[in-house]
């Protein structure tokens, strides 16, 4: 199989993330695909960058799938970076190549297909999205196969989908964020996406909390940076020792988060659909 990773993090955000956890958001996807699809060819592109380019002779249509990573870009802002990222998502739809995206990846597909994104109405969803539940459509959708009636997932975002575009199906929600998972069909292409982060490890959750500590204090989720650090330390320790039931209990987590295979359910299901059904993702 041939995968293209589209990483819309600006250069400064990539550098900050690498200093924090050792890899950019796109590099996290590369590492994950090496485990979930051994032997696959994987390329990475940074479509928000002015000098971004695919490998010579390549186009989105030449890949089996494109996977869109998270990013701090605010998709409701008219910036050159946003315009370039949205144009690349539209080119992916038009190519007919199926796509998957997490966090800003879902937001990017939404805007590219005619929907809207806004700041979170209820403030940041930081660390973990709690009690995500599938809609009636989601319960029958292959992306969420294997998920229980309610589940938690790694998540950290300050923006959210406001309105899904025409041709989209809402698949999952929780009390904090209405659009937690969706399928978008647009211009001959299909996209599966989630607002949460099935691709990241708990070490990356801890790193995200630390990078955004001041914002979390300002939003009222913590009283001080020291409180954020204490929470991040618990998460990082659980990453190192995932069988520590005491840490999972203190964080209110179960195996949907602590077990890496269950945590990565949506991405594994996306790859399985590609293998079974090809570019349509459906029988």
N, C-alpha and C positions, 0 to 999 in steps of 0.2 A: 504493500500500500504506500501511497504518497500523501503526506500531510504538509500543509502550509500553516505555520503559526503566525498570526497577525497580532503584533504587540504594539498597542497605541500609546504606551507610556512615553512621555517626552524624555529626552536624554537625561535631564537632571533628576527626574523621578527614577529612571533606571539605575542611575549611579547611587542614589540614596538607598534604594531597595537592595542593591548588591552589597553596600556597606553594612546594611542591617542583617540580611539573611543569606548573603552569598550568591544571589541570583536575581535576575529581573523576572517580571511576570511571564514573559515569553519563554525564558529559560526554564522556568518551573514546568511549563507545558512540554518542553522538549524532554526534560528528565522523566516526566510522567509517561509520555508516549513511548519512550525507550523501554519502559517496564510493561505497559499495557499492550503494545504492538511491536514486540521485538522483531528487528529486521526491516521495519518500515523506513522509508526515506522521509526525512523531516527537514524542511527548510523554514527559516524564520525571516520575517520582513517587518519593518517598522513604518507603517503607512502614514503616521502623523508627521514623520520627519520630512523636511524639504528635499533631502537627498536620498530618500528611500527608493529602492529598486529591487525588483525580483531578480533571481539568478538569470543570466543570459538565456534567452529562448523560452522562458517560462511565463505563464499567465495563470490566473486563478482557475481557469477551465482545465488546466493540465494536471490538477491534483484530484485525489479522491475526496478530500475534505479540507476545509479551512477552519481553523480554531482561533477564536478571538479572545485575547486575554483581558484582564482587568486593566484599568487606567484611571488616573486622577483627572482626566479631561472632563470638563463640564459640557455635556452635549447640547445644552441650550445656549451656549455662548458662540457668537460668530467670530471664531478665530481661524487663522490659516491651518492650524493643526487639526481642529475639528472638521473643517471643510475637506481636508485631505483624507482624514480617517473615514468620513461619511462617504466620500466618493469611492474609496476602496471597497467599502461594504456594499455599495450599490453595484460595483463591478462584479463582486462575488455573486450577488443575487442573479445578475444578468447572465453570468457564465453557466448557471445551472448547477454549480458545485455545491453540495450540501455543506452547511456550516454549523458550528457549535460555538457558543460563547458564554462566558461567566461575567457577572457584575457589569462593568462598562461595556462588555461585549454584547450583552442583552440590550442595553440602552442604545448602543450604536446601531444595531439591527432595527430597533424600534424607530429611531429617527430616520434612518435611510429608507424605510418603507412607508414613512408618512405619519408616524406617531409622535408623541411628545414626551419629554423628560423634564423633571423639576427637582429642586432640593427636597430632601425627605420631609414630609409633613410632620413626622413625629421625632425628628432629630436623628442622629447617627444610629445605625444598627451595628454595634461594635463587638467584635469577638465571635459571637454566634447568633444566628437567626433561630429563634425559638418557635416550636410548635408550628412548623410549616405543615399545611394540610393541602392535599390535592383537591382540585375541583372535580366535578363529575367527569369532565373531559380528561383531566389529568389522571384519574384512577384507571382509565382505559389506555393511557398513552404509554408507548414503550419506553420513553425516556425515564419515566418514574417507576418502571417495573422493579419490584423488590423493595421499594420504600414502604414503611408502615403507614398507618393512618395519620400519624403525626410524627414529625422528626425534626431534629436540629441539624444545623450545618454551619461550617465556618462562614463568617460574613463580616465585612466591614465596608460600609458605604455611607455616603452623605447625600447621594442623589438616587432617584428612583424613577421608574416608568410612570408617567402620569396617564397617558392614554395609549393603548395598543393600536396599531394600524389596522386598516381593513385587511382581511385575510389572516388574522392572528387568532390564536386560541389561548385563553388563560388556562394554565395547567395547575398552578399552586399559589397559595397566599398564606400570610399570617397576619396577626393583628397589627404589626408594625409596618408592613409593606404589602400592598395589595398584589402587585405583580412579582411573585417570587419565581415563577417558571412560566414559560410560554413557548409556543410554536408559531413562527411567522412564515407565511408563504407569500412571496412577492416576486414579480417579474421573472417567473420561471424557476426561482430558487426556493429552497427550504432551509430554515434556520431553527435549531433547537437551542434554547438558552435558559439560564438561571441567574437570579440576582445574587445568589450566594456563590461560594467558592469550593466546589468539590475537588478542585485540582491541588489545593494547597495543603501543606502539612501543618501540624500544630505549632511547629517552630515559626512558621510564617505568620500564623495568627498572632503569636507573641510579638514578633517583630513589627507587625502592623500596629498593634496597640502602643508599642513604645514610640513609633514614629509619629503617631497622632495623639500623644499624651496630652498636649496642651489643648487641642480641640476637644478631647473628651472631658477635660476639666471644665472648659468653657461651656460645654453643652449640659453640664450637670450630671453626667454619668459617673464622675468621680470627684472627690473633694480636693484632691491634690495629685501631682505627678507621682508621689510615693504610692498612692493607692493604685494607680494604673500599673506601676512597676510590680506591685505585689500580685496583681491579677495576672500580669504577663509572666511572672515567674512561675505561678502555678501551672499555666498553660504550657510553658516551656518544659517544666519538669514532667508533665504528662506526656509530652512528645518523647522525651528521653526514656520514660518508663510507662508505656501505654497500658500495662496491666495493673497499674496502681489504682485499685478501686477507691482508695481514700481520696485521691486527687480527683478522680471522675465524680465522686459524690460531692466534693466541695464545689466543683464547677457545675454540677447539675447536668452531667453529660452521660450518654450511654454509648453503646457500640456503633450507633449510626455516625458518631464522630470519632470515637477512639480507635475503631478498626479501620485501617486505611482502605481496604477493599469496599466496605460499605460506604465510607465517606466519598469514594470516587464513583458511586453507582451511575450517575447520569452520563459520565464520560465513557465508562465501559459499555453502557447500553447504546450510546451513540455509535461506538465502534462496531458493536455486534450488529446493529441495524445496517451499517454500511456493508458488512460482510454478507449478510443475508439478502439484502434487497438492493444494494447499489445506491445510485445517486438519488433515488426517490425516497429512500429511508422507510418505505412502506410496501407491503405486498401489492 
